[in-house]
Amino acid sequence: MSEASDIDAGTRGRLVGAAREAAGRAYVPYSNFPVGAAVLTDDGSVVTGCNVENASYGLTCCAERVAAFTAAAAGHRTFRAVAVTAPAATRASPCGACRQVLREFVPAGGMLVLLDGVDGVEETDLATLLPDSFGPEDLGG
C-alpha cells in the first residue's frame, strides 16, 4: 500500500463519510440492505455510488460498481482508494465481481480499501482482497 499509505486521515474520513451518505440513497426495496461506496480518484475527486436493486434480481448493481462506472464515465481512470459501507452489516466487503471491476483502475502503488461496518472501519488493500489478479497489463499490448 505504498501510495495508499500517503492518504491522510482527513481524506480517509471524507471517503468513509461519502460512502455512508451514498448508502442513504440506496435503492433496496427487496433486500433492505443498503450499501454505499466512494472512490478516491487520482486527482483527489470523490465519486460515490449506492446499490440499485431490480425486480429481476440478476440486474441489480452493487454500490462499488456504480461508483467505479460513474467515475469512469466522468473520465477518471485511476482510483487511489475505495470506501465501502453497509450500515446493517458487521463488516462490509466488496463481492468478487466488484473486486475485479475495481482492479481495472488500480494505480501502480495499489488501492487502499476501507471497509466500514457496525464494528468500525477496517483498512486493507485490493491486492489482499484479490490476490493473483488479472488486469489490463495481462492482455499484452
MONORPE-V524457 format. One record per helix or strand of 2 or more residues. SS is the DSSP state (H for helix, E for strand). FROM is the first residue (numbers start at 1). LEN is the number of residues. If there is no record, write none. Layout:
BEGIN
ss	from	len
SS	FROM	LEN
SS	FROM	LEN
END
This chain:
BEGIN
ss	from	len
H	4	3
H	9	15
E	36	6
E	46	5
H	57	3
H	63	11
E	79	7
H	96	8
E	112	6
E	120	6
H	126	4
H	136	4
END
